[in-house]
C-alpha cells in the first residue's frame, strides 16, 4: 500500500486519468472529490465487502446492474 499525505486542495493522479482531490477537512472527516472517465465505477470500499470478504467483480456487477454510477447520477448521463 502506498501512503501519501495531501493538504487541502491538493490532488493525486491515478493511472493518468483518475484525479482524487482533498476538498474539505473537518475534524476527523475528509471530503474527497474524484474525477474519472465514465467507464470507471466509483464505490465506497465498505460496499464491496461482505462479512470481511471480497465480493467478486462478477457478483458486484450483478448487484449493481441497472444502478447508475456516481458519475452518471452527478452528470445526468443516460443509463442504457
Secondary structure, DSSP 8 states (H G I E B T S, - for coil): -------TT-EEEETTTEEEEEEEEETTEEEEEEE--TTS----GGGGEETTEE--HHHHHHHTTT---HHHHHHT----
